[in-house]
Every structure is written in structure tokens, then in C-alpha cells.
Amino acid sequence: MSVSNKKSIDMTSGALWNKILLFALPLAASSILQQLFNSVDTAVVGRFASSQALAAVGSNSSLISLMINLFIGISLGSNVVIARYIGEKSEKNIHAAIHTAILVAIISGFFVMIAGQFIAKPVLLLMGTPEDVIDLAVLYLRIYLLGMPFIMLYDFGSSILRSTGDSRRPLYCLIVAGVINTLLNLVLVIVFRLGVSGVAIATVISNIVSSSMVIYILTHESEPIKLELRQLKISVKELKKILVIGIPAGLQGMMFSIANVCIQSTINSFGSSAVAGSAAALNYEFFAYFLVNAFAQAAVTFTSQNYGAGEYNRCKKIFRISLVFALVSCGILSGIFVMGREFFLRIYTTDADVLVFARQRIIIATTLELLTAVYEISAGAMRGLGYSLLPAVITCVGSCVIRLIWISTVCKVVHVFWVLMIIYPISWVITGIAMMTAYYIVRRKCFTFTH
């Protein structure tokens, strides 16, 4: 049995550093391009609509993440399970896991789309979204959610391709969708004056395009990863394995999002200029973080395949190489954004009041974004070894709980924007130390007991 093709990577033999780069860089580009969907939204409405429109789009980012992160975690679970089966050369199980994953994507996408329509306004009100922004924010979110089934199909479909080492074709799909998204943004906002509804419609259409392309690729693949739409069904056995890895990863993402929603609520208390400024600077944090996340996903997939094949020394090398690449690449990109912050921030806004808050966020958070590499790579390696709950618990305590405590204590006493921002690097340091310690303990246990 073989899943090799021109697009896949042989992860269990040969040099590692070049294969990790070949896998991670297209993945990072995919994530950055996906974020550009939102960045183009914010840039277009910020420059051609209003600061309130910019704030309306930006205020939704943490809530959207909260709503979809559980299912993104489950898609990661499918990646780990399928990659492990590839390492073990288990064709029947690969087939069952793929069809289970795609059906879960469809069901979860429609669930989030429908539920989101009802909770959109109550949650945005609960978050303290400013009065001059709330109506636009609700409008944007409700339209955006219509594309949720397609977002899920793209995420799960891409996860399946990446489990084989193919991270390039998901990127190609996003390039096409990204061009469509950008052109539609310009037409709908500048020509037709649709504002936030225009950028939301453009995003939905682009998500339909990217997901359709990924599903087309999977249905025209060779066995055992070929998707047969008529054979879509949930295998209870494979679903359990996917959920064991995916639910803790998803809950970790949700806890992060809950903490970020609380932070967003505090940002909202500084007014719409702070919301808009934070949204503009946040884009550059995302871009730098996506390099870290790409190498973390490389650590997950490469570790899964090599652990399944019994290549334990390669698992150790994967961790070291991924960590170095993540630290260096994120550090360089963050430095570029911070040094050129005046140019980069003015892409999104020229409002002087908004820029004051944007500068504070980019200097404090983006400068130290590389610290996220320590806990993300460690957590990715543990998930590749089959340990998903432990990194989720560490992240919950090390980042989420600490951030919530900071918001409810320090920020209540010192209600200043930069005081709120410094909790990001503080939580990254604490989580990183705990996560790396846990990784070495787990690694020693796995490699000792499996010999």
C-alpha cells in the first residue's frame, strides 16, 4: 500500500530539515492567505467605508475563532489519525477515517452556521461591542456564518491532504479564492457601496471556491485517500480516535478564544478607536504566528507518521528542527512588522486616534510573538505522539486562566491599554516553560515503553 504521489512527502526516511520546510512553508502561506481574506476585509472597509466599519469587522475575529476552533481541533485530530495510519500502512483504516472526517465537516459546518445566526447579536452585546459598531458587527457576522459549511470542508479536506505531506495544493486553492475575494471586496465596497455586508459576501464566495477545489482534488485522488461521496459515513471506531485527539485540541483553541473574547471585551471598553487599532495590529500578529503554527503542524504530522513507523530518533529530530525554524522565521517576520510599523499600520487606517492604539499593540505583542513557538511546537510534538489532553490543559491554565485573572484584577485597577497588552507575552513565557517540560516527560515515557 502506498499513498505516495508527486505532491506527497516521504516523512519516514531521508533528510528531515528540507522536507519539514517543504511541508511547512506552503502551510504557512495558506494560513497567511486565509488571514488575508480578513485583512483585505479590514483594509477595504477601513480605507473606503469608515472606522466604525473597520471596528465592526475587527470585533468579530475572536468570536468567529471561538465558534469554529472546536471543529478546527477535530480536523487536526483527523490529520494525526490518518498520518499514523499512513505510517502503519493501514489502507482500510485510512479510507474509513477520511470519509468520517468529511461527513463530520459537513455536519459541524451546518451546525455552526445555524446556531451562529441566533447567538450573533446576544454574544456581541455581551462582549460590550460599542453602540456605534454593534449593528454593523452583527450584519457582518451573520453573513460570514453562511459560509461556515464551506470553511469546515476546506479545513478538513486540507487536513487530509496534509496528512500525506501535501501542503501545496491547499495553498493553490487559497490563492485562487484569495484573488476572487480581493476583487469582490473592491467591487462590492467601492463600486456598490455595500460596506461590511460587501466584504462578508466576498468572503463567503471565496470560501465556497476554496472548499470546492479541495473536494474536487480529493475525489480525483488515487487510493487510499480518494474521497467517494457516495461512501460518506461515520465509522464509530475512527470517529472515537479522531475525537480523542481533536476534542482536547479544539477545546484548547476554544479556551484561547474565550480568553481573547474577554480581552476583546476589555478592548471594547476603550472605545471604537481602540477596537479598530487593535484589529489593524492583530493582523500582523496573525501573520507571524502562522509561521509558528505551520511548523507546529509539521511537528504533528511528521511525528505521527514516524511514531507509527517506529522511528523514534527521527521524532526527536523533528522536534528540534521544527522549533528552530519556528523561532527564527517568526522572529524575522515580527521584526520586519515592528520596524516598519508606520507603513504597515497605515495600510489599514490613517485615523490618528486609531493608530495610537495600533502602535501600542504591535510594539508589545508582535515584537515577542516568537515566544509562542516554544509551547506550540512542544504541543504539536505531543499530539503527534497521541497526547492531546495534556497540552490542552497546560494551555488552558498557562494562557487562558492567567489572562482572565489579569483582566479581572490588574486591568480593573490600572485601566490602560498597554497594561492589557502585556499579558500576552507574560502568558506565552509561562505556557512555554510548562509545555516544554511536559513534552520531555511524555517523550521519555513514549520512547521507553515502546522499545
Secondary structure, DSSP 8 states (H G I E B T S, - for coil): -----TT----SSS-SHHHHHHHHHHHHHHHHHHHHHHHHHHHHHHHHT-HHHHHHHHTTHHHHHHHHHHHHHHHHHHHHHHHHHHHHT-HHHHHHHHHHHHHHHHHHHHHHHHHHHHHHHHHHHHTT--TTTHHHHHHHHHHHHTTHHHHHHHHHHHHHHHHTT--HHHHHHHHHHHHHHHHHHHIIIIIS--HHHHHHHHHHHHHHHHHHHHHHHHHTS-TTS---GGG----HHHHHHHHHHHHHHHHHHHHHHHHHHHHHHHHHTT-HHHHHHHHHHHHHHHHHHHHHHHHHHHHHHHHHHHHHTT-HHHHHHHHHHHHHHHHHHHHHHHHHHHHTHHHHHTTT---HHHHHHHHHHIIIIITTGGGHHHHHHHHHHHHHTT--HHHHHHHIIIIIIHHHHHHHTHHHHS--HHHHHTHHHHHHHHHHHHHHHHHHHHHHHHHHHT-
